[in-house]
Amino acid sequence: MTRPVTIALDAMGGDHGPAIVIPGAALTLERRPDARFVIFGDEGQVLPLLDQHPKLKAVTTFHHTEVSVKMDDKPSQALRYGRYKSSMWRAIDATKTGEADVTVSAGNTGALMAMSKFCLKSMPEVDRPAIACLWPTVRGESVVLDVGATIGADARHLVDLAVMGAAMARVIFDLDRPTVGLLNVGVEEIKGVEAVKEAGRILREL
């Protein structure tokens, strides 16, 4: 039996904000009745929607925030005016403080990555965050990263991605030793750019 999870939710994130986010949270609650929510957003927009979903409202702690990150904001802009007070930052901070187990935002990806790095910090020796997704394969599902947080990577960064991806696979797939692979132009070790070949050598040695 899975343990209850508390989700910090940036209600203002995405192209349509609370109009999509709140019904999405209600759908999550249908699938995970043990879920709890900490929602951050503008009360004038969020509370009327929560009233339409009484079951969701009953398991939600709501925090009013007047500042929200726009989808076209540059990460530096979002950090400048949204740090400590935007719905995105406060949702991330809820995970940092332990009020929530996880943060979900459909908002500006660049701002989300920048705020997460500033608020949560990185693990020792991990320089850059990554965006991960699940890809279906003939054997099931795989964790694939990075899918958008950065352009280009050296060998060390590719190894970091492998370590983070393996850790995620251990948690969500309950695997003791996940298989790690490099996406390359071919299976032969002599193929690919130097960074990929060097990362492959390091991973084999590890």
Long-range contacts (C-beta under 8 A, 24 or more apart in sequence): 2-32, 2-34, 3-34, 4-34, 4-35, 4-36, 5-32, 5-34, 5-35, 5-36, 5-101, 5-102, 6-35, 6-36, 6-37, 6-38, 6-99, 6-100, 6-101, 6-102, 7-35, 7-36, 7-37, 7-38, 7-100, 7-101, 7-102, 7-103, 7-104, 8-37, 8-38, 8-39, 8-40, 8-91, 8-92, 8-94, 8-95, 8-99, 8-100, 8-102, 8-103, 8-104, 9-37, 9-38, 9-39, 9-40, 9-91, 9-103, 9-104, 9-105, 10-40, 10-41, 10-87, 10-88, 10-91, 10-103, 10-104, 10-105, 10-106, 10-107, 11-39, 11-40, 11-41, 11-42, 11-45, 11-46, 11-87, 12-40, 12-41, 12-42, 12-45, 12-65, 12-68, 12-69, 12-86, 12-87, 12-88, 12-107, 13-68, 13-69, 13-87, 13-88, 13-105, 13-106, 13-107, 13-108, 13-112, 14-71, 14-106, 14-107, 15-71, 17-41, 17-45, 17-68, 18-42, 18-45, 18-46, 18-49, 19-49, 20-106, 21-106, 22-46, 22-49, 22-50, 22-52, 22-53, 22-56, 23-49, 23-53, 25-53, 25-56, 25-60, 26-53, 26-55, 26-56, 29-55, 29-56, 29-59, 35-59, 36-60, 36-61, 37-61, 38-62, 38-63, 38-91, 38-94, 38-99, 38-100, 39-63, 40-65, 40-87, 40-88, 40-90, 40-91, 40-94, 41-65, 41-68, 41-87, 42-66, 42-68, 42-87, 63-90, 65-90, 68-107, 69-107, 69-108, 69-111, 70-108, 71-107, 71-108, 72-108, 73-108, 73-111, 74-110, 75-108, 75-110, 75-111, 75-113, 75-114, 76-114, 78-108, 78-110, 78-111, 78-114, 78-115, 79-111, 79-114, 79-115, 79-118, 82-111, 82-115, 83-115, 83-118, 86-115, 88-112, 88-115, 89-115, 89-119, 92-116, 92-119, 92-120, 93-119, 95-120, 96-120, 109-148, 109-149, 113-149, 125-160, 126-160, 126-163, 126-164, 127-156, 127-157, 127-160, 128-157, 128-160, 130-160, 130-161, 130-164, 130-165, 132-164, 132-165, 132-168, 140-173, 141-173, 142-169, 143-168, 143-169, 143-172, 143-178, 144-183, 153-195, 154-195, 155-194, 155-195, 155-196, 155-198, 155-199, 155-202, 156-199, 158-182, 158-195, 158-196, 158-199, 159-199, 159-202, 159-203, 159-206, 162-199, 162-203
